[in-house]
Amino acid sequence: MGALRAGTVEVDPESVDLGSLAREVWATLDADEATLDATDAPTVHADRLAVKRLLENLLRNAVEHGPPDVRVAVRPLSGGFCVDDDGPGVPSAERESVFAPGYTTAADGSGFGLMSVHQIALAHDWDVTPRESPSGGARDAVTGVAAAKALPDGGSGPVLSRPGLAPPADIRVTDYSRAGEAPA
């Protein structure tokens, strides 16, 4: 978490099943009446621990800001995935501010949860955009995502969805998925 607050996230990509990871995160939340649907969630090429933190923040937000019986879904989206809920949503006038450091609508909120979501997305060279879900709640759309691609040896490797773009200078991307590469 310290690296997230400092503005850097180290990325070590692998094949990540977002459905399984979302269910793992969901089991840690106090969401007895709420429901999660992650049956159609895609598998992506990303850093598992970083994406776990991203999902923790987005799912926790849905539960904390929605009604007790909020319905949340992690679904595929063209070029990525989204986290939708049927809660009250984010007013359109506030959508540009939600990823700013310190932004919160909760009296006891830190304002770092959505900021860390934004940093994790940047570290992966993704875009994250707050929108309205089809049910009128919140949608966090994550795009520019590389889908996991099966390799002939049964492993997975990167699929570059936006070739030619490099991560910001303060983000170190480590990809050990190619044979013969090792940490420097």
Disulfide bonds with the S-S distance in Angstrom:
none
